[in-house]
Amino acid sequence: MRADWESILSLVNCEIISVTKSDSLDSYVLSESSMFVSKDRFILKTCGTTTLLHAIKPLIQLVKNVCGFDTIADIFFSRKNFERPCDQIAPHTSFPEEVDWLNGVFGEGIAYSFGRVNADCWHMYTTSPQPHKGVEKPDQTVELLMTDLDPEVMKHYYKSVSMDGKAATKNSGIDKILPKSVIDEHLFEPCGYSANGILPNGQYWTIHITPEPEFAYVSFETNVPLDNYKELFQRVVDVFKPGRTSLTIFANKTSVAKDIHLELADNWETVGNYQRTDFNMAIVKDYNLSYSFYKNTYS
């Protein structure tokens, strides 16, 4: 299978650096972010000028040939608005272009933008609702996308400061965000950091860091099920100290997190030093989704 994954990833312009496996999940650290593979789910996160959508058609064919699966239950594609859209490669030069490309594969889908389209915002595309049989498994995803990073914090992710990925993980406090994880991390030359964490029952988290001051950026994502994510949010921002961060929470009706959006709307206007400036809620198929944007008010 590794040769198959490498063939698909070559179309995306990234490669496999390391692999960690559990009973229910295969975790791949890539040269441009991460990939997770389980029995019924495929997650690919990329960054930079990669061409993620080029993976879709060969992936569909591979799953059909190897597993015999010929039906896609759901597909979700999401990203923050680009900092440098002029540097991107087709079909990623704009969100409308990406939507057109995806519609060409899946038929007419549904596209959303949350936040301020003339500032920080978050785009998402999904396929039209399909009938589901039986009770859906609980499913949730939490993502923080952070900018305006503290240069002193970002120093941990340079080879000149940290010896390797394990040292960066420990010295920065990343290992305290979700303890008891099996962590696979990599510190790039001369700087940059990626880590995947695996927990029992197919739970994962992933972090990717670009530390250069001109375009410093950190992403954090997990599917760990919690009925309240405020403490986790605080742990993450305490480690990275972003000036700005978006928070998306995506949970289906059987998830323990299904009602967090109401709690978030009423009680998350301020979290520690962070003041919320934008908030959107939506029902997307069988999922409740919320988008929040926070600014650090500490001075």
Backbone torsions as a table, in degrees:
resi	resn	phi	psi	omega
1	MET	NA	-30.8	-176.5
2	ARG	-59.0	-39.5	179.4
3	ALA	-62.7	-36.3	177.4
4	ASP	-64.7	-45.1	179.2
5	TRP	-63.5	-41.5	179.8
6	GLU	-63.2	-36.9	178.4
7	SER	-64.2	-43.7	179.0
8	ILE	-67.1	-43.6	-176.9
9	LEU	-67.6	-25.8	177.1
10	SER	-63.6	-28.6	177.2
11	LEU	-73.1	-22.3	-179.7
12	VAL	-90.5	-12.5	-177.9
13	ASN	74.1	43.0	170.5
14	CYS	-147.6	171.0	-176.6
15	GLU	-142.4	164.3	-178.8
16	ILE	-80.5	131.6	175.4
17	ILE	-100.9	-44.5	180.0
18	SER	-156.1	162.7	-177.0
19	VAL	-133.8	137.1	172.9
20	THR	-130.2	136.7	-176.1
21	LYS	-126.7	145.0	170.2
22	SER	-123.2	-174.9	179.9
23	ASP	-63.9	-26.7	-172.9
24	SER	-122.9	-0.3	-173.6
25	LEU	-153.0	136.2	170.2
26	ASP	-105.9	127.7	-175.6
27	SER	-115.6	128.8	-178.7
28	TYR	-121.9	123.3	167.9
29	VAL	-87.4	128.7	-175.9
30	LEU	-110.8	166.3	175.4
31	SER	-65.4	-22.5	176.5
32	GLU	-132.8	68.3	174.4
33	SER	95.2	-130.7	-164.5
34	SER	-146.9	160.8	174.2
35	MET	-140.1	139.9	176.3
36	PHE	-128.9	135.5	-178.4
37	VAL	-130.7	125.9	174.1
38	SER	-128.3	-175.4	-175.3
39	LYS	-59.0	-36.1	-174.8
40	ASP	-131.0	19.1	-178.4
41	ARG	-149.1	144.8	176.4
42	PHE	-130.6	126.4	179.6
43	ILE	-124.1	126.3	176.9
44	LEU	-128.8	120.5	176.7
45	LYS	-115.5	130.1	177.4
46	THR	-134.4	170.8	-179.9
47	CYS	-147.2	-174.7	179.6
48	GLY	67.8	-135.9	-179.1
49	THR	-108.9	33.6	175.8
50	THR	-69.6	163.7	-178.8
51	THR	-118.6	70.0	-172.4
52	LEU	-54.3	-41.8	-175.0
53	LEU	-63.5	-19.8	178.1
54	HIS	-67.8	-12.8	178.9
55	ALA	-79.5	-18.6	-167.0
56	ILE	-66.7	-52.7	-175.6
57	LYS	-62.4	-48.5	177.3
58	PRO	-65.4	-29.7	176.8
59	LEU	-65.4	-45.2	178.1
60	ILE	-57.2	-43.5	-179.3
61	GLN	-67.7	-40.6	-179.8
62	LEU	-63.3	-45.6	-178.9
63	VAL	-62.7	-39.7	179.0
64	LYS	-65.6	-44.0	-176.7
65	ASN	-70.3	-40.0	-172.7
66	VAL	-88.8	-42.3	-173.6
67	CYS	-103.2	-17.6	-177.2
68	GLY	79.9	9.0	178.3
69	PHE	-80.4	131.0	-179.6
70	ASP	-127.2	10.9	179.3
71	THR	-128.5	131.7	177.4
72	ILE	-97.5	115.6	-178.9
73	ALA	-70.6	-46.1	-177.9
74	ASP	-153.7	148.9	167.9
75	ILE	-135.8	136.3	176.5
76	PHE	-129.7	130.6	175.1
77	PHE	-125.5	126.5	-178.6
78	SER	-145.2	156.1	175.2
79	ARG	-166.7	159.0	169.1
80	LYS	-74.0	157.9	173.3
81	ASN	-62.5	144.8	-175.4
82	PHE	-69.9	140.9	172.7
83	GLU	-73.4	-35.6	-179.6
84	ARG	-131.7	75.1	-176.4
85	PRO	-60.7	-27.7	-178.4
86	CYS	-67.4	-17.8	-179.5
87	ASP	-87.1	-9.0	-173.6
88	GLN	-78.9	157.7	-176.7
89	ILE	-110.2	139.8	177.8
90	ALA	-53.4	140.2	7.9
91	PRO	-92.6	33.4	-174.7
92	HIS	-112.9	24.9	-177.9
93	THR	-77.3	-18.4	176.9
94	SER	-161.7	160.4	177.6
95	PHE	-65.8	-41.7	175.7
96	PRO	-57.2	-37.6	177.7
97	GLU	-65.1	-41.7	178.8
98	GLU	-63.1	-40.7	178.3
99	VAL	-62.6	-44.6	178.6
100	ASP	-60.2	-41.4	-179.2
101	TRP	-64.8	-45.5	180.0
102	LEU	-65.6	-39.5	176.8
103	ASN	-62.5	-31.8	177.6
104	GLY	-65.9	-24.2	178.8
105	VAL	-92.5	-43.6	-169.8
106	PHE	-109.9	2.0	-173.6
107	GLY	84.6	-166.8	-174.9
108	GLU	-73.3	113.5	179.1
109	GLY	-101.2	-163.3	-176.7
110	ILE	-127.1	129.2	-178.3
111	ALA	-119.9	139.1	-179.2
112	TYR	-132.1	151.1	167.5
113	SER	-130.4	131.8	-179.1
114	PHE	-118.6	144.3	-178.4
115	GLY	94.3	-160.7	-176.0
116	ARG	-94.7	115.0	-175.7
117	VAL	-68.4	-15.0	175.7
118	ASN	-99.9	13.7	177.9
119	ALA	-148.9	-132.9	177.4
120	ASP	-79.0	128.7	176.9
121	CYS	-150.5	173.1	-174.9
122	TRP	-135.6	127.5	-178.2
123	HIS	-104.5	146.8	175.6
124	MET	-146.1	140.8	175.8
125	TYR	-126.3	139.7	173.4
126	THR	-144.6	161.7	178.8
127	THR	-77.7	162.3	178.5
128	SER	-63.7	151.1	-177.0
129	PRO	-57.1	138.1	176.5
130	GLN	-117.0	148.5	177.6
131	PRO	-66.2	133.4	178.8
132	HIS	-107.3	144.5	178.6
133	LYS	-102.4	131.1	177.1
134	GLY	77.7	-170.4	-178.2
135	VAL	-87.4	129.8	179.2
136	GLU	-70.6	147.0	174.3
137	LYS	-71.0	145.4	175.8
138	PRO	-56.3	138.5	-177.1
139	ASP	-149.6	135.1	179.4
140	GLN	-155.6	149.2	176.3
141	THR	-140.5	133.6	176.9
142	VAL	-121.1	133.2	-177.6
143	GLU	-137.6	132.7	171.1
144	LEU	-117.2	130.1	177.4
145	LEU	-119.0	117.0	-166.4
146	MET	-118.9	136.8	176.9
147	THR	-134.2	-178.5	-174.7
148	ASP	52.7	57.1	-175.1
149	LEU	-84.3	147.5	178.0
150	ASP	-67.7	120.6	-179.1
151	PRO	-57.5	-33.4	179.2
152	GLU	-66.2	-38.0	177.4
153	VAL	-68.0	-40.4	-176.7
154	MET	-68.5	-16.5	-180.0
155	LYS	-61.8	-25.5	180.0
156	HIS	-60.5	-22.7	-170.3
157	TYR	-103.8	28.5	172.9
158	TYR	-114.4	139.7	177.9
159	LYS	-61.5	-25.8	179.7
160	SER	-71.4	-15.2	-178.6
161	VAL	-110.6	-48.7	-180.0
162	SER	-104.3	135.6	-176.2
163	MET	-65.2	-41.1	-178.0
164	ASP	-157.2	-175.0	-178.0
165	GLY	-62.0	-39.6	-179.5
166	LYS	-63.1	-39.6	178.8
167	ALA	-65.6	-41.0	178.7
168	ALA	-64.2	-39.2	179.0
169	THR	-62.1	-46.7	-176.7
170	LYS	-72.5	-46.4	-174.5
171	ASN	-68.3	-29.8	-178.0
172	SER	-84.1	-21.3	-175.8
173	GLY	93.7	5.8	178.1
174	ILE	-58.4	-33.8	-178.4
175	ASP	-66.8	-12.5	179.8
176	LYS	-94.9	-7.4	-176.1
177	ILE	-66.8	-51.9	175.3
178	LEU	-132.3	85.7	-175.9
179	PRO	-59.9	161.7	178.7
180	LYS	71.1	13.7	175.4
181	SER	-80.8	149.7	165.9
182	VAL	-87.1	115.3	-171.1
183	ILE	-108.9	132.6	173.1
184	ASP	-119.7	113.8	-174.6
185	GLU	-128.3	160.6	179.2
186	HIS	-146.4	131.2	174.8
187	LEU	-105.4	121.2	-174.1
188	PHE	-84.1	164.3	177.6
189	GLU	-103.9	125.5	0.9
190	PRO	-87.2	-10.5	-179.9
191	CYS	-158.3	169.3	-177.4
192	GLY	111.2	148.9	-171.5
193	TYR	-149.1	139.5	172.4
194	SER	-136.5	143.5	177.5
195	ALA	-147.5	140.0	169.8
196	ASN	-117.3	136.3	174.7
197	GLY	-118.0	137.8	179.4
198	ILE	-118.3	134.4	174.6
199	LEU	-122.7	171.7	-179.0
200	PRO	-61.5	161.5	172.5
201	ASN	62.7	36.8	175.8
202	GLY	75.0	12.5	179.4
203	GLN	-82.2	143.6	-177.9
204	TYR	-143.8	164.8	163.4
205	TRP	-144.8	156.9	-178.9
206	THR	-148.0	141.8	-179.5
207	ILE	-132.2	138.1	175.9
208	HIS	-136.4	134.0	-171.2
209	ILE	-131.8	126.1	167.3
210	THR	-110.6	108.6	-169.2
211	PRO	-92.0	-9.4	-175.9
212	GLU	-59.1	134.4	-174.3
213	PRO	-56.4	-32.9	-176.3
214	GLU	-66.6	-29.9	-178.9
215	PHE	-147.6	45.4	-179.3
216	ALA	-62.3	136.7	-173.0
217	TYR	-156.7	138.7	175.5
218	VAL	-133.7	135.5	172.3
219	SER	-121.3	142.6	176.0
220	PHE	-134.0	133.2	178.1
221	GLU	-142.4	144.0	175.0
222	THR	-152.5	157.2	172.4
223	ASN	-113.7	16.6	179.1
224	VAL	-60.6	127.0	-177.1
225	PRO	-82.2	120.4	176.4
226	LEU	-138.1	151.1	177.3
227	ASP	-89.2	-4.7	174.1
228	ASN	-154.6	127.0	-174.9
229	TYR	-105.0	11.1	-176.1
230	LYS	-62.8	-44.5	-179.8
231	GLU	-63.7	-41.0	178.8
232	LEU	-64.8	-42.8	176.1
233	PHE	-55.6	-47.1	-178.1
234	GLN	-64.0	-39.8	179.1
235	ARG	-61.4	-42.7	-177.8
236	VAL	-66.2	-49.3	-177.4
237	VAL	-70.0	-25.9	175.4
238	ASP	-65.7	-33.8	179.0
239	VAL	-73.0	-43.8	-170.3
240	PHE	-101.7	-20.9	177.6
241	LYS	50.8	54.7	179.0
242	PRO	-73.1	152.4	171.7
243	GLY	-78.5	-30.6	179.6
244	ARG	-138.4	143.6	174.9
245	THR	-152.7	140.0	169.8
246	SER	-98.7	151.3	179.0
247	LEU	-132.1	120.2	173.4
248	THR	-117.3	136.4	176.4
249	ILE	-127.2	127.3	-170.8
250	PHE	-131.1	113.9	-174.1
251	ALA	-143.5	136.5	178.7
252	ASN	-85.7	178.0	-169.4
253	LYS	-70.6	-15.2	178.5
254	THR	-100.2	1.4	-180.0
255	SER	-80.2	148.4	174.4
256	VAL	-66.5	-15.4	-179.6
257	ALA	-93.7	8.5	-171.7
258	LYS	-62.3	-27.4	-177.6
259	ASP	-103.9	6.0	-177.5
260	ILE	-62.5	-25.3	-176.2
261	HIS	-65.8	-34.8	178.1
262	LEU	-69.9	-42.2	175.7
263	GLU	-61.2	-42.6	-178.8
264	LEU	-64.2	-41.9	-179.4
265	ALA	-61.6	-40.1	-173.7
266	ASP	-87.2	-32.3	-166.6
267	ASN	-126.4	6.5	-177.3
268	TRP	-113.0	26.1	178.8
269	GLU	-63.5	-34.8	175.3
270	THR	-130.1	130.3	175.0
271	VAL	-128.6	106.9	-175.6
272	GLY	59.8	-124.5	178.9
273	ASN	-87.3	6.1	-172.4
274	TYR	-104.0	128.0	179.9
275	GLN	-108.2	128.6	179.8
276	ARG	-77.5	132.5	178.6
277	THR	-114.3	-17.3	177.4
278	ASP	-142.4	145.4	177.7
279	PHE	-152.8	129.0	176.1
280	ASN	-133.3	143.5	173.1
281	MET	-126.2	149.3	177.5
282	ALA	-155.2	155.9	169.0
283	ILE	-105.6	117.5	-176.7
284	VAL	-118.6	103.0	-174.7
285	LYS	56.9	-120.5	-178.6
286	ASP	-95.6	16.3	-175.0
287	TYR	-117.0	145.0	164.8
288	ASN	-95.6	134.3	-176.6
289	LEU	-130.7	138.1	173.3
290	SER	-133.2	144.7	176.2
291	TYR	-125.1	128.5	177.0
292	SER	-129.6	148.6	175.5
293	PHE	-127.7	131.5	-174.6
294	TYR	-124.5	147.3	172.5
295	LYS	-121.0	141.8	179.4
296	ASN	-77.3	122.1	-177.8
297	THR	-97.1	1.3	-177.5
298	TYR	-68.0	137.1	176.3
299	SER	-140.5	NA	NA
